[in-house]
Structure formats: structure tokens, C-alpha cells
Amino acid sequence: MFDELTGNSRAKAVLKRMLVADRLPGSMLFAGEEGIGKKLFALEIARALNCRTPKNQEGCGVCSSCVRIAKLNYPQRDDADEWTQIIWTDHADVGLVVAPKRVLRVEQMRQIEKEANFRPFEGKARVFLIDEADKLNDASANALLKVLEEPPRTSHLILITARPATLLPTILSRCQMIRFSPLTPNEIETHLIKNKLVDSKTARLRARAAGGSIGRALSGDLVTFTSQRKAMLKVLNALMLSEDRAQLLRSAEELNEAQYKDEFEERLDVLETLIRDAWMLSLGVETSQLVNEELSAELKGISQKIDPGRAANWILQIEDMREQLIVNINRKVTTDALFLVMAGDVPATKRPKIR
Ligand SMILES: [Zn+2]
């Protein structure tokens, strides 16, 4: 049942409507960040289509079909060959493909084409999930197009991706896109506690460190998060006391140290949440609404001095830097420049183009 899934009430409503009207598109694209439940929603569609005792066109969750569809048999070994096969659930009509390494392969799409042409073996519909659809290359995308062009009525394809913009227009145009949004800290906290994934105290902190993703709430390392937050709070403090250029440049340097290389973007995320929180506090928002609620005392101090226009600009500048990083410019130089622009040393419009 969709109501058992966490968050994304809009996507739920859209999918339920389609199921009730018996107008589920043959090809769909589930788009939205990692770790917010897209795959679970796709499996829920497969359940709705194959349930033996459906309720309002939704899967009951307890019949043998529903139970088996929930079980994906991922290969136990790293052996690339096994990962290039369709990964079946315990139900003979529902399976998934995922990129074995960096790309989804042509042969995986050919297998889907072949399987999609069979009538359902035991249920009413065959459902294939194509996970990480952004890893299709030109060749595998073209192989997939063949299935998307004339899918048999009893087969459904659900592409899943966090980066829909990277898909070929020919693929995008043939799939009905359903957008998924990040979950709120409260939705994540409730999910963690309801499913007994962590204890209630940790749930609160994890939910707030998760940036909208249950995946990240579970995999995230709290020690790392806490130290990232401490470092970024230093940056924010240095920005507020606008004379502390030395601290800013030290922080920029630290952000670029080799040991934090993989954490670079996470740290920028954390910095953004701190800026937003201080900004929200300055607008009179309750501390319970903050991402970094535990730091509310320190953030309150900052919020008294923060200028909303400046805070908005900082966030734009960080976003701007993320864009620049995609084209692979020098990270160190850009971080220095970012912090100095944020501190107001260099007007953003006049700063030199760094390539
Ligand atoms: Zn069922």
C-alpha cells in the first residue's frame, strides 16, 4: 500500500489515480534524489499490478505475490557477470537492472526487450525497473528505445534516476515523469523510529543530518557529520565577523585538504543548511523547524546579526560554485574566491573568471 511508504504524498496521489483509472503508462521515469524511496514506489506499482487480493487497486502487502515482489535477489558476489543479468525478485514477473560498473550495458537492455515481450508468467503484468537510468550510454539507450517505442500492453518499464536532465531527449519523451521530492526531517525521523532502524534519540540527529534522504540517514556517519558541521560553523562565524579573513582562508584550505576530498560537496551542503537555519531564525521561525536544531543557541547568536539579503546571496554563490565545479575548474582557487566573495571583499559581479 502506498500509504505505508514515507513522504512524497504528491507522487502517491498521482500514481494511485493512474492505477484506479487503469491508465498506468507503459513507461515511466521516477526522478528525484538518491535515497528517498523511488525504488520502493516502483516495487509498490509492481505489487498493485500483481496483487492477488488488491484493495482499491493497490497491493495488499500480505499475499504471496506482494511478499515476493518485495524481495530483490541482488547477487551476493562482486562478479560482474552476475550484475549484468536481470536481478529478479522472488516473483517471476518483476525484476531490475542496475549498472554493473559505470554504464548500463546494451545486453541488459536486450534482455529486458526479450523478457518484456513474454506474457506474464504468474501475475497480471511484468514490471522491469531500470535503476540508475542516467548510466545509459548512447548504445544502451538506443537498445532501450526499442522497448520504449512499442511496449507490450502487459509489460511496464520504470526508469529510476537522480539525474533526469542527463537522459537523452528521445528517452525522456517516451516516459511519463513522476517527480519525487526530498523528505522532511520529521518524515525521516518517523520512518526511522516506525521501522525500528535506530533508537529515538539517534533518529532525531540522523534525520536532521540526512538532507532529505533516508538512505543518507542510515548510511551517514554521525562522527563525520558532527565534525563537518563544526568546521562549517567556523566558516559561518568568520563570515559574520567580517574581519576574520585569515580564518576564512584557513577554512578554505581545510576544505581542500586531501583527507576531506570526498567530503567537499557534503561540507558545502552542511554550510548551506547552517546559513538557511540562521536566516530562518532571523525571520522568527521556531527552532524545531531547523535542520541543525541542536545548534540553535549558536545559530540564534548568528541570526541576530545576519542580513537576509546577504544570506540569500551566500546560498546563490555556493550554488554558483557548484555549477563551476561541474566544469572542473581549480577547486582550491574557487573555494578561496567563494569565501572572499561571501565576506564581501570582491563584488560577485566583478570577480575574475576562474577557469
Ligand atoms: Zn497482495
Boltz pocket constraint, residues with backbone or C-beta under 6 A from the ligand:
constraints:
  - pocket:
      binder: B
      contacts: [[A, 47], [A, 50], [A, 51], [A, 52], [A, 53], [A, 54], [A, 58], [A, 59], [A, 60], [A, 61], [A, 62], [A, 63], [A, 64], [A, 65], [A, 66], [A, 67]]
      max_distance: 6.0
